[in-house]
Amino acid sequence: MEYFKHICEILNRYAKFNLFTNSTRCPMLSQRAHQGILAMAHVAQTPAHRSVTVASIAQFLELSVSYTESLVKVLKQNDLLQASRGPGGGYQLKRDLQTLTAWDVVKCFEIIEQSDPEKRPSSETLAVDLLYEEYLRIEKDFLKNFSLSSLVKAVPVNAQIQKVNNLPFNFKPLPKGLMPVAPNSVFDLSKFMQLTHA
């Protein structure tokens, strides 16, 4: 996944510490959060008048269609994607790309564990909890300041997306019909015969 390594390089420019290892995903985020970001980037790079099918997203992410549907469902429930039905139907961004951040996507998939107030933590546990809370705050601030449009620029345009005269819904232009060579009525028949024999 060369495009993902490119994304990691861009994110590293904004980080004060090394967020990434040699793995294919950022250890700072869950796998589903990464997949959600890439799914949004794939939809966002598609022209506004077109929709993206789940099958196209699944192929882009190299995931099964059923698993991809679960990702798209979460994004739709959080008002990031909207669906359209009928010919050429699929998914489009529900919000303006320029207003979206990486955090808008990540928070849909991340589950923050809350500490149990009934338990009395030890001083060591409390110190770890404070450190973890600070880490979450830094992570959240970082992702809030990282625009989703930056990721879209890093993800290559899907080679399978073909432009067909920029028509909506991928409809191909209709072939031009041939005009019949014949008189308009029986009253024009004699004139038509004269023209054809001229």
N, C-alpha and C positions, 0 to 999 in steps of 0.2 A: 504494500500500500504506500507507494511513493508520495501520493498526494497528501496522505496523513502526516508523513514525516515533514512535508513542507509546512503543514499547518503547525506542527510542533515547533518548527524553527521560528515561525512568526510569533507564536505565543511566548517563546523564550525571550524575545526581544523586550517584552513588557514585564517579564518577571525578574525579580532581584535574586532569585535562586533557581537552581536547575530543577524544573518541574518534571522533566521527562527522562526516562531510561531508554534502553534499546528496544523496549516492547512496542507493540503497535498502538497502544493507547496510553493516555496520560494517567498515571497512578493517582492523581488528585481527584479524578472523577470516576464514577461507575461506568461500566461498559455500556449500559443502556443510555446514559447521559451523552456519551460520545456518539453513539449511533443516532440519537435524537438530533444532535447538532449537525451531523453529516446529512441526515435526511432533510432537515430544514434548509441546509445549504444547497442541496440538490434541487429542491422545489424552488428556491429563491433564484437560482440561475436560469430558470426557464422563463421565456417571455411572458409578460403579464396576461396576454390574451390566450394563453394555453394552460392546460391543466396537466398534472403529472399523475400517472396511475400508480397504484401500490406495486404493481409488477415492475414498473420502471425503477421505483425507489429500491425495491428488493434486489434487483439486478445490480444497481449501483453500489449497494451496501454489501453485496454478495451474501445475502441472507434469504431465508425462506419467505414466501409470501405471507404465510400465516403469522410468523413472528413479526414481520414488518407491519402487518395490520395492527398488531398490539402497540407498536411504537406510534404509528399514525393516530391511533385512537386516543392516546394520551395527549398528543399535540393538539388534536381537535378539541378535546375536552377542556384544554387550557386556553382556547381561543387563539391559537397560533396558526392553525390551518382551517380552511373551510372547504367543504366538499361540493362538487357540482355533479349532477346526474345527466343521463342522456348521452347521445353521441359525443365523443370527445371529452367525456366527464373524467373527473379525477380530483386532485387537490391543488389548491393555491394558497398563498399566504393570506392570512386574514388581516394582518397589520402591515403597515409600511415597513419595509426592510430597514430603512435608516433609523427607525425607532427601536429596533430589536437589539438585544444584547445576548451574549452567551448565557448570562444568568437566567434570562427569560426561559431558555430551553432547559438548562440544567436543573432548575428548581422543580421542574415537572417530574423529574425522575429520582431526585435525591431525597432520601428519608433521613431526617435529622433525629437522632436519638435524644430524648429528653431524660434528664436525670430524675431519679425517684426521690421526691422530697421526704418520703417516709424513712429512707435510709440515712444513717449518719455516717458519711464517708470519713475515712481516715485522712490525715494530713497529706499522705502520699497520693491518695486517690483524688483529693481536692486539687492538688497541684496539677495532676494530669488532666483533670477536667478543665481547669482554667487554661491550660496550654491548648487543649483541644478546642475550646471556645474561641480562643484567639486565632487559632489556625482557620476555623470556619469563617471568622470575620474577615480575615485577609483574603481567603478564597472567594468569598462573596463579593467583596469590594473589587477584587481583580476582575472577576467575571462580569460584574456590572459595568465596568469601564471598557470592556472589550466588545466592540460592535460585531454583530453577526455579519455585516457586509464585508468585514475584513476577511472572514472565513470564506465567504462566497468567492472572493477574488482568488483565494488560494486553491480552491477546488477546481480541477479542470472541467470544462464543459463536456458533458457526456457525448461521446462520439456518435451515439445512436440518435441523437436529436437532429433531425433534418428539417431544414426550413423549406416550406412549400409556399413560396410567394407570400409568406407572412399571413396566411389565411387562418382564421380561428378554427379550432377543433380538428386541425390536420386535414381538413377537406381539400381534396385536390381540385384544381380548376377543371371545369367541364370542357370537353372538346367543342370547338366551334362547329355548329351545324351547317350543313351545306344548303344553300337556297335552291329550291326546286326550279328547274327551267321549264316552265309551262305557263299557259295563259291563265289569267286570274278568273275568267269566266268564259262561257260559250260565246258571249258577244265579242270577246277579244280574240277568238280563234282565227278569224281570217287575217287580222293584223299580225298575229303571232306567226302564222304560216308564211306571210310575206317577208317578215324579218328573218326567219330561219333560212329562207331560200335566197335571200339577198346576197 
